[in-house]
Amino acid sequence: MHRLRIVGGGADHEVAVVVNQNSTNSVELGNYYCEQRAVPPQNVLRINWAGGNTAWTTSDFDTKLRTPLTTMLASRQLTNQIEFVLLSMDIPYRVT
């Protein structure tokens, strides 16, 4: 794996990291990011997405990402803390 220099705004506790458990690249990068930025484990959401990494339907987005993320934030009392959501590879970035 290539070494990545991580820079940018946001404190470690302000970031939610979404990792695709179906992608070893996503898991490795997500774990590396969390380690380097000291992101608390409660700020990590692990999803299972087996589709492509460019676009997903509104239904898939809601079912696989939006609903689990909002549920996680509420149940872990992170709603007022998280300012950034980082998608760790092999997760679609566009909704069609």
C-alpha positions as CSV (number, residue, x, y, z in Angstrom):
1,M,0.0,0.0,0.0
2,H,1.3,3.5,-0.8
3,R,1.9,5.8,2.0
4,L,-0.5,8.7,2.2
5,R,0.1,12.0,3.8
6,I,-3.1,13.1,5.4
7,V,-3.8,16.8,5.7
8,G,-6.9,19.0,6.1
9,G,-9.3,20.6,8.4
10,G,-11.3,19.1,11.2
11,A,-10.4,17.6,14.5
12,D,-10.3,13.9,15.0
13,H,-13.5,13.8,16.9
14,E,-15.4,15.9,14.2
15,V,-14.9,13.3,11.5
16,A,-17.1,10.3,10.7
17,V,-15.3,7.6,8.6
18,V,-17.4,5.3,6.4
19,V,-15.6,2.1,5.5
20,N,-16.9,-0.5,2.9
21,Q,-16.3,-3.9,4.5
22,N,-16.5,-5.5,1.1
23,S,-13.4,-3.7,-0.1
24,T,-9.9,-4.5,1.4
25,N,-8.7,-1.2,0.0
26,S,-11.5,0.7,1.8
27,V,-10.8,-1.2,5.1
28,E,-7.0,-0.6,4.8
29,L,-7.4,3.1,4.0
30,G,-10.1,3.7,6.6
31,N,-8.0,2.0,9.3
32,Y,-4.9,3.9,8.3
33,Y,-6.7,7.3,8.2
34,C,-8.2,6.6,11.7
35,E,-4.9,5.6,13.1
36,Q,-3.1,8.6,11.6
37,R,-5.8,11.1,12.7
38,A,-6.6,9.4,16.0
39,V,-10.3,9.1,15.0
40,P,-12.2,7.5,17.8
41,P,-13.7,4.0,17.0
42,Q,-17.2,5.3,17.7
43,N,-16.8,7.6,14.7
44,V,-16.5,4.8,12.3
45,L,-19.4,3.3,10.3
46,R,-18.8,0.0,8.5
47,I,-21.1,-0.7,5.6
48,N,-21.4,-3.6,3.2
49,W,-21.5,-2.4,-0.4
50,A,-20.9,-4.8,-3.3
51,G,-21.8,-2.5,-6.1
52,G,-19.7,-0.1,-8.2
53,N,-17.8,2.8,-6.7
54,T,-19.1,5.6,-8.9
55,A,-22.8,5.9,-8.6
56,W,-25.7,4.4,-6.7
57,T,-29.5,4.8,-6.8
58,T,-31.3,7.0,-4.3
59,S,-32.8,3.9,-2.8
60,D,-29.3,2.3,-2.3
61,F,-27.9,5.5,-1.0
62,D,-30.7,5.8,1.6
63,T,-30.6,2.1,2.6
64,K,-26.8,1.6,2.6
65,L,-25.4,5.0,3.7
66,R,-27.8,7.8,4.8
67,T,-30.0,5.8,7.1
68,P,-27.2,3.8,8.8
69,L,-25.1,7.0,9.1
70,T,-27.9,9.1,10.7
71,T,-28.8,6.2,13.0
72,M,-25.2,5.7,14.1
73,L,-24.8,9.4,14.8
74,A,-27.9,9.5,16.9
75,S,-27.3,6.3,18.8
76,R,-23.7,7.2,19.6
77,Q,-24.7,10.8,20.4
78,L,-22.5,12.3,17.7
79,T,-25.1,14.4,15.9
80,N,-23.8,17.7,17.2
81,Q,-20.2,16.7,17.0
82,I,-19.6,15.4,13.4
83,E,-18.7,18.1,10.9
84,F,-17.2,15.9,8.1
85,V,-18.0,12.5,6.6
86,L,-15.1,10.7,4.9
87,L,-15.9,7.9,2.4
88,S,-13.0,5.5,2.4
89,M,-12.7,4.2,-1.2
90,D,-15.0,1.9,-3.1
91,I,-18.1,3.7,-2.0
92,P,-20.1,5.6,-4.6
93,Y,-19.8,9.4,-4.6
94,R,-22.7,10.1,-6.9
95,V,-26.5,9.4,-6.5
96,T,-28.5,8.9,-9.7
